[in-house]
Amino acid sequence: MTVSLLPVRFDLRRRPPRPRKHRAADEVVRLRAFLAGANALIGGLQLQLAEEEARHAETAAKRAEADETVVRQQADLAESTAERDYWQGEALALRARFSGPLAAEANATAVTVPCGYRDTSAIEDQATGPIDVRPLWAAADAGLLDSP
């Protein structure tokens, strides 16, 4: 007997599977795998549906709260408008009633002050004359510049 020291050869190419004798059992295994996948898909869809229903319920609650707020604010606005109109009418009535006597009293008790004037007798309060502003060449021609 001879022993070969060469490595063992393996065939790494894919071989076609051997035909099985029990095809019905294979079909049952395939259908069960398909059923498990379908159940997982249905579970995921049910979870998404529950999340969407929860979001919808939350949105509906917020919308109802916003509607209540709008109704309350409209009622407050109507009440405030009516109150404003009432007080505006009261102010106009009081103005009509008291404007004549108030004007007469203001005229009778007016403080009159004579027109003010400024004492310019002190030298520092004297008014100044106009300042002669000319271009340098015009001032030089007029002899207003000191020559060195």
Contact map, one row per residue, 1 for C-alpha under 8 A:
1110000000000000000000000000000000000000000000000000000000000000000000000000000000000000000000000000000000000000000000000000000000000000000000000000
1111000000000000000000000000000000000000000000000000000000000000000000000000000000000000000000000000000000000000000000000000000000000000000000000000
1111100000000000000000000000000000000000000000000000000000000000000000000000000000000000000000000000000000000000000000000000000000000000000000000000
0111110000000000000000000000000000000000000000000000000000000000000000000000000000000000000000000000000000000000000000000000000000000000000000000000
0011111000000000000000000000000000000000000000000000000000000000000000000000000000000000000000000000000000000000000000000000000000000000000000000000
0001111100000000000000000000000000000000000000000000000000000000000000000000000000000000000000000000000000000000000000000000000000000000000000000000
0000111110000000000000000000000000000000000000000000000000000000000000000000000000000000000000000000000000000000000000000000000000000000000000000000
0000011111000000000000000000000000000000000000000000000000000000000000000000000000000000000000000000000000000000000000000000000000000000000000000000
0000001111100000000000000000000000000000000000000000000000000000000000000000000000000000000000000000000000000000000000000000000000000000000000000000
0000000111110000000000000000000000000000000000000000000000000000000000000000000000000000000000000000000000000000000000000000000000000000000000000000
0000000011111000000000000000000000000000000000000000000000000000000000000000000000000000000000000000000000000000000000000000000000000000000000000000
0000000001111100000000000000000000000000000000000000000000000000000000000000000000000000000000000000000000000000000000000000000000000000000000000000
0000000000111110000000000000000000000000000000000000000000000000000000000000000000000000000000000000000000000000000000000000000000000000000000000000
0000000000011111000000000000000000000000000000000000000000000000000000000000000000000000000000000000000000000000000000000000000000000000000000000000
0000000000001111100000000000000000000000000000000000000000000000000000000000000000000000000000000000000000000000000000000000000000000000000000000000
0000000000000111110000000000000000000000000000000000000000000000000000000000000000000000000000000000000000000000000000000000000000000000000000000000
0000000000000011111000000000000000000000000000000000000000000000000000000000000000000000000000000000000000000000000000000000000000000000000000000000
0000000000000001111100000000000000000000000000000000000000000000000000000000000000000000000000000000000000000000000000000000000000000000000000000000
0000000000000000111110000000000000000000000000000000000000000000000000000000000000000000000000000000000000000000000000000000000000000000000000000000
0000000000000000011111100000000000000000000000000000000000000000000000000000000000000000000000000000000000000000000000000000000000000000000000000000
0000000000000000001111100000000000000000000000000000000000000000000000000000000000000000000000000000000000000000000000000000000000000000000000000000
0000000000000000000111111100000000000000000000000000000000000000000000000000000000000000000000000000000000000000000000000000000000000000000000000000
0000000000000000000111111110000000000000000000000000000000000000000000000000000000000000000000000000000000000000000000000000000000000000000000000000
0000000000000000000001111111000000000000000000000000000000000000000000000000000000000000000000000000000000000000000000000000000000000000000000000000
0000000000000000000001111111100000000000000000000000000000000000000000000000000000000000000000000000000000000000000000000000000000000000000000000000
0000000000000000000001111111110000000000000000000000000000000000000000000000000000000000000000000000000000000000000000000000000000000000000000000000
0000000000000000000000111111111000000000000000000000000000000000000000000000000000000000000000000000000000000000000000000000000000000000000000000000
0000000000000000000000011111111100000000000000000000000000000000000000000000000000000000000000000000000000000000000000000000000000000000000000000000
0000000000000000000000001111111110000000000000000000000000000000000000000000000000000000000000000000000000000000000000000000000000000000000000000000
0000000000000000000000000111111111000000000000000000000000000000000000000000000000000000000000000000000000000000000000000000000000000000000000000000
0000000000000000000000000011111111100000000000000000000000000000000000000000000000000000000000000000000000000000000000000000000000000000000000000000
0000000000000000000000000001111111110000000000000000000000000000000000000000000000000000000000000000000000000000000000000000000000000000000000000000
0000000000000000000000000000111111111000000000000000000000000000000000000000000000000000000000000000000000000000000000000000000000000000000000000000
0000000000000000000000000000011111111100000000000000000000000000000000000000000000000000000000000000000000000000000000000000000000000000000000000000
0000000000000000000000000000001111111110000000000000000000000000000000000000000000000000000000000000000000000000000000000000000000000000000000000000
0000000000000000000000000000000111111111000000000000000000000000000000000000000000000000000000000000000000000000000000000000000000000000000000000000
0000000000000000000000000000000011111111100000000000000000000000000000000000000000000000000000000000000000000000000000000000000000000000000000000000
0000000000000000000000000000000001111111110000000000000000000000000000000000000000000000000000000000000000000000000000000000000000000000000000000000
0000000000000000000000000000000000111111111000000000000000000000000000000000000000000000000000000000000000000000000000000000000000000000000000000000
0000000000000000000000000000000000011111111100000000000000000000000000000000000000000000000000000000000000000000000000000000000000000000000000000000
0000000000000000000000000000000000001111111110000000000000000000000000000000000000000000000000000000000000000000000000000000000000000000000000000000
0000000000000000000000000000000000000111111111000000000000000000000000000000000000000000000000000000000000000000000000000000000000000000000000000000
0000000000000000000000000000000000000011111111100000000000000000000000000000000000000000000000000000000000000000000000000000000000000000000000000000
0000000000000000000000000000000000000001111111110000000000000000000000000000000000000000000000000000000000000000000000000000000000000000000000000000
0000000000000000000000000000000000000000111111111000000000000000000000000000000000000000000000000000000000000000000000000000000000000000000000000000
0000000000000000000000000000000000000000011111111100000000000000000000000000000000000000000000000000000000000000000000000000000000000000000000000000
0000000000000000000000000000000000000000001111111110000000000000000000000000000000000000000000000000000000000000000000000000000000000000000000000000
0000000000000000000000000000000000000000000111111111000000000000000000000000000000000000000000000000000000000000000000000000000000000000000000000000
0000000000000000000000000000000000000000000011111111100000000000000000000000000000000000000000000000000000000000000000000000000000000000000000000000
0000000000000000000000000000000000000000000001111111110000000000000000000000000000000000000000000000000000000000000000000000000000000000000000000000
0000000000000000000000000000000000000000000000111111111000000000000000000000000000000000000000000000000000000000000000000000000000000000000000000000
0000000000000000000000000000000000000000000000011111111100000000000000000000000000000000000000000000000000000000000000000000000000000000000000000000
0000000000000000000000000000000000000000000000001111111110000000000000000000000000000000000000000000000000000000000000000000000000000000000000000000
0000000000000000000000000000000000000000000000000111111111000000000000000000000000000000000000000000000000000000000000000000000000000000000000000000
0000000000000000000000000000000000000000000000000011111111100000000000000000000000000000000000000000000000000000000000000000000000000000000000000000
0000000000000000000000000000000000000000000000000001111111110000000000000000000000000000000000000000000000000000000000000000000000000000000000000000
0000000000000000000000000000000000000000000000000000111111111000000000000000000000000000000000000000000000000000000000000000000000000000000000000000
0000000000000000000000000000000000000000000000000000011111111100000000000000000000000000000000000000000000000000000000000000000000000000000000000000
0000000000000000000000000000000000000000000000000000001111111110000000000000000000000000000000000000000000000000000000000000000000000000000000000000
0000000000000000000000000000000000000000000000000000000111111111000000000000000000000000000000000000000000000000000000000000000000000000000000000000
0000000000000000000000000000000000000000000000000000000011111111100000000000000000000000000000000000000000000000000000000000000000000000000000000000
0000000000000000000000000000000000000000000000000000000001111111110000000000000000000000000000000000000000000000000000000000000000000000000000000000
0000000000000000000000000000000000000000000000000000000000111111111000000000000000000000000000000000000000000000000000000000000000000000000000000000
0000000000000000000000000000000000000000000000000000000000011111111100000000000000000000000000000000000000000000000000000000000000000000000000000000
0000000000000000000000000000000000000000000000000000000000001111111110000000000000000000000000000000000000000000000000000000000000000000000000000000
0000000000000000000000000000000000000000000000000000000000000111111111000000000000000000000000000000000000000000000000000000000000000000000000000000
0000000000000000000000000000000000000000000000000000000000000011111111100000000000000000000000000000000000000000000000000000000000000000000000000000
0000000000000000000000000000000000000000000000000000000000000001111111110000000000000000000000000000000000000000000000000000000000000000000000000000
0000000000000000000000000000000000000000000000000000000000000000111111111000000000000000000000000000000000000000000000000000000000000000000000000000
0000000000000000000000000000000000000000000000000000000000000000011111111100000000000000000000000000000000000000000000000000000000000000000000000000
0000000000000000000000000000000000000000000000000000000000000000001111111110000000000000000000000000000000000000000000000000000000000000000000000000
0000000000000000000000000000000000000000000000000000000000000000000111111111000000000000000000000000000000000000000000000000000000000000000000000000
0000000000000000000000000000000000000000000000000000000000000000000011111111100000000000000000000000000000000000000000000000000000000000000000000000
0000000000000000000000000000000000000000000000000000000000000000000001111111110000000000000000000000000000000000000000000000000000000000000000000000
0000000000000000000000000000000000000000000000000000000000000000000000111111111000000000000000000000000000000000000000000000000000000000000000000000
0000000000000000000000000000000000000000000000000000000000000000000000011111111100000000000000000000000000000000000000000000000000000000000000000000
0000000000000000000000000000000000000000000000000000000000000000000000001111111110000000000000000000000000000000000000000000000000000000000000000000
0000000000000000000000000000000000000000000000000000000000000000000000000111111111000000000000000000000000000000000000000000000000000000000000000000
0000000000000000000000000000000000000000000000000000000000000000000000000011111111100000000000000000000000000000000000000000000000000000000000000000
0000000000000000000000000000000000000000000000000000000000000000000000000001111111110000000000000000000000000000000000000000000000000000000000000000
0000000000000000000000000000000000000000000000000000000000000000000000000000111111111000000000000000000000000000000000000000000000000000000000000000
0000000000000000000000000000000000000000000000000000000000000000000000000000011111111100000000000000000000000000000000000000000000000000000000000000
0000000000000000000000000000000000000000000000000000000000000000000000000000001111111110000000000000000000000000000000000000000000000000000000000000
0000000000000000000000000000000000000000000000000000000000000000000000000000000111111111000000000000000000000000000000000000000000000000000000000000
0000000000000000000000000000000000000000000000000000000000000000000000000000000011111111100000000000000000000000000000000000000000000000000000000000
0000000000000000000000000000000000000000000000000000000000000000000000000000000001111111110000000000000000000000000000000000000000000000000000000000
0000000000000000000000000000000000000000000000000000000000000000000000000000000000111111111000000000000000000000000000000000000000000000000000000000
0000000000000000000000000000000000000000000000000000000000000000000000000000000000011111111100000000000000000000000000000000000000000000000000000000
0000000000000000000000000000000000000000000000000000000000000000000000000000000000001111111110000000000000000000000000000000000000000000000000000000
0000000000000000000000000000000000000000000000000000000000000000000000000000000000000111111111000000000000000000000000000000000000000000000000000000
0000000000000000000000000000000000000000000000000000000000000000000000000000000000000011111111100000000000000000000000000000000000000000000000000000
0000000000000000000000000000000000000000000000000000000000000000000000000000000000000001111111110000000000000000000000000000000000000000000000000000
0000000000000000000000000000000000000000000000000000000000000000000000000000000000000000111111111000000000000000000000000000000000000000000000000000
0000000000000000000000000000000000000000000000000000000000000000000000000000000000000000011111111110000000000000000000000000000000000000000000000000
0000000000000000000000000000000000000000000000000000000000000000000000000000000000000000001111111110000000000000000000000000000000000000000000000000
0000000000000000000000000000000000000000000000000000000000000000000000000000000000000000000111111111000000000000000000000000000000000000000000000000
0000000000000000000000000000000000000000000000000000000000000000000000000000000000000000000011111111000000000000000000000000000000000000000000000000
0000000000000000000000000000000000000000000000000000000000000000000000000000000000000000000001111111110000000000000000000000000000000000000000000000
0000000000000000000000000000000000000000000000000000000000000000000000000000000000000000000001111111111000000000000000000000000000000000000000000000
0000000000000000000000000000000000000000000000000000000000000000000000000000000000000000000000011111111100000000000000000000000000000000000000000000
0000000000000000000000000000000000000000000000000000000000000000000000000000000000000000000000000111111110000000000000000000000000000000000000000000
0000000000000000000000000000000000000000000000000000000000000000000000000000000000000000000000000111111111000000000000000000000000000000000000000000
0000000000000000000000000000000000000000000000000000000000000000000000000000000000000000000000000011111111100000000000000000000000000000000000000000
0000000000000000000000000000000000000000000000000000000000000000000000000000000000000000000000000001111111110000000000000000000000000000000000000000
0000000000000000000000000000000000000000000000000000000000000000000000000000000000000000000000000000111111111000000000000000000000000000000000000000
0000000000000000000000000000000000000000000000000000000000000000000000000000000000000000000000000000011111111100000000000000000000000000000000000000
0000000000000000000000000000000000000000000000000000000000000000000000000000000000000000000000000000001111111100000000000000000000000000000000000000
0000000000000000000000000000000000000000000000000000000000000000000000000000000000000000000000000000000111111100000000000000000000000000000000000000
0000000000000000000000000000000000000000000000000000000000000000000000000000000000000000000000000000000011111110000000000000000000000000000000000000
0000000000000000000000000000000000000000000000000000000000000000000000000000000000000000000000000000000001111111000000000000000000000000000000000000
0000000000000000000000000000000000000000000000000000000000000000000000000000000000000000000000000000000000001111100000000000000000000000000000000000
0000000000000000000000000000000000000000000000000000000000000000000000000000000000000000000000000000000000000111110000000000000000000000000000000000
0000000000000000000000000000000000000000000000000000000000000000000000000000000000000000000000000000000000000011111000000000000000000000000000000000
0000000000000000000000000000000000000000000000000000000000000000000000000000000000000000000000000000000000000001111100000000000000000000000000000000
0000000000000000000000000000000000000000000000000000000000000000000000000000000000000000000000000000000000000000111110000000000000000000000000000000
0000000000000000000000000000000000000000000000000000000000000000000000000000000000000000000000000000000000000000011111000000000000000000000000000000
0000000000000000000000000000000000000000000000000000000000000000000000000000000000000000000000000000000000000000001111100000000000000000000000000000
0000000000000000000000000000000000000000000000000000000000000000000000000000000000000000000000000000000000000000000111110000000000000000000000000000
0000000000000000000000000000000000000000000000000000000000000000000000000000000000000000000000000000000000000000000011111100100000000000000000000000
0000000000000000000000000000000000000000000000000000000000000000000000000000000000000000000000000000000000000000000001111110111000000000000000000000
0000000000000000000000000000000000000000000000000000000000000000000000000000000000000000000000000000000000000000000000111110110000000000000000000000
0000000000000000000000000000000000000000000000000000000000000000000000000000000000000000000000000000000000000000000000111111110000000000000000000000
0000000000000000000000000000000000000000000000000000000000000000000000000000000000000000000000000000000000000000000000011111110000000000000000000000
0000000000000000000000000000000000000000000000000000000000000000000000000000000000000000000000000000000000000000000000000111110000000000000000000000
0000000000000000000000000000000000000000000000000000000000000000000000000000000000000000000000000000000000000000000000111111111000000000000000000000
0000000000000000000000000000000000000000000000000000000000000000000000000000000000000000000000000000000000000000000000011111111100000000000000000000
0000000000000000000000000000000000000000000000000000000000000000000000000000000000000000000000000000000000000000000000010000111110000000000000000000
0000000000000000000000000000000000000000000000000000000000000000000000000000000000000000000000000000000000000000000000000000011111000000000000000000
0000000000000000000000000000000000000000000000000000000000000000000000000000000000000000000000000000000000000000000000000000001111100000000000000000
0000000000000000000000000000000000000000000000000000000000000000000000000000000000000000000000000000000000000000000000000000000111110000000000000000
0000000000000000000000000000000000000000000000000000000000000000000000000000000000000000000000000000000000000000000000000000000011111000000000000000
0000000000000000000000000000000000000000000000000000000000000000000000000000000000000000000000000000000000000000000000000000000001111100000000000000
0000000000000000000000000000000000000000000000000000000000000000000000000000000000000000000000000000000000000000000000000000000000111110000000000000
0000000000000000000000000000000000000000000000000000000000000000000000000000000000000000000000000000000000000000000000000000000000011111011000000000
0000000000000000000000000000000000000000000000000000000000000000000000000000000000000000000000000000000000000000000000000000000000001111111000000000
0000000000000000000000000000000000000000000000000000000000000000000000000000000000000000000000000000000000000000000000000000000000000111111100000000
0000000000000000000000000000000000000000000000000000000000000000000000000000000000000000000000000000000000000000000000000000000000000011111110000000
0000000000000000000000000000000000000000000000000000000000000000000000000000000000000000000000000000000000000000000000000000000000000111111111000000
0000000000000000000000000000000000000000000000000000000000000000000000000000000000000000000000000000000000000000000000000000000000000111111111111000
0000000000000000000000000000000000000000000000000000000000000000000000000000000000000000000000000000000000000000000000000000000000000001111111111000
0000000000000000000000000000000000000000000000000000000000000000000000000000000000000000000000000000000000000000000000000000000000000000111111110000
0000000000000000000000000000000000000000000000000000000000000000000000000000000000000000000000000000000000000000000000000000000000000000011111110000
0000000000000000000000000000000000000000000000000000000000000000000000000000000000000000000000000000000000000000000000000000000000000000001111111100
0000000000000000000000000000000000000000000000000000000000000000000000000000000000000000000000000000000000000000000000000000000000000000001111111100
0000000000000000000000000000000000000000000000000000000000000000000000000000000000000000000000000000000000000000000000000000000000000000001100111110
0000000000000000000000000000000000000000000000000000000000000000000000000000000000000000000000000000000000000000000000000000000000000000000000111111
0000000000000000000000000000000000000000000000000000000000000000000000000000000000000000000000000000000000000000000000000000000000000000000000001111
0000000000000000000000000000000000000000000000000000000000000000000000000000000000000000000000000000000000000000000000000000000000000000000000000111
